[in-house]
């Protein structure tokens, strides 16, 4: 298992995307491709990701915008919390 908290991995996924925003599916995909541990263990970690996105004030939801198809919105890191993300870890 990676030595990062779920919040840290979410930040890594979001910051590695274009525009610093990602859908939930994109966050899952990034975590699985970056940390193969999660490919083998499919169940509980996805609940933990959703829990962190919903309850951690550092993560904010943004709409997809008009005319953009797809389910769900984007997740971003609130700019006032970006300074807490240092060297891959969310402090």
Secondary structure by P-SEA (a helix, b strand, c coil): cccccaaaaaaaaaaacccccccaaaaaaaaaaaccccccccccaaaaaaaaaaccccbbbbcccccccccbbbbbccccccccccccccc
